[in-house]
């Protein structure tokens, strides 16, 4: 093999390595841009969702929860008084037949 052939092969391999490095850098740059776009999109979604009230189990939660009145459970119904049945009067005592 001649020196010229070896030099040409070395230059070709060097050029090929440079092309691979450029391609690798471009792919990394594109991947980084994609990650940044996804992160920005997630930030926009998060900010948008935080500005909207969150509903879970029929309760609304949001930034204005401190201004809402706290939920009070309804008072229990008062029990009606128990009256003795008019058919069973115990005022005269047990009846003997």
MOQUITA-V766762 format. One record per backbone hydrogen bond with DSSP energy under -0.5 kcal/mol. NH is the residue of the N-H (numbers start at 0). CO is the residue of the C=O. Records with the same first field share a line. If there is no record, write none. Layout:
NH=CO + CO
This chain:
5=1
6=2
7=3
8=4
9=5
10=6
11=7
12=8
13=9
14=10
15=11
16=12
17=13
18=14
19=15
20=16
21=17
22=18
23=19
24=20
25=21
26=22
27=23
28=24
29=25
30=26
31=27
32=28
33=29
34=30
35=31
36=32
37=33
38=34
39=35
40=36
41=37
42=38
43=39
44=40
45=41
46=42
47=43
48=44
49=45
50=46
51=47 + 48
53=60
55=53 + 58
58=55
60=53 + 58
64=61
66=63
67=63 + 64
82=80
87=84
92=89
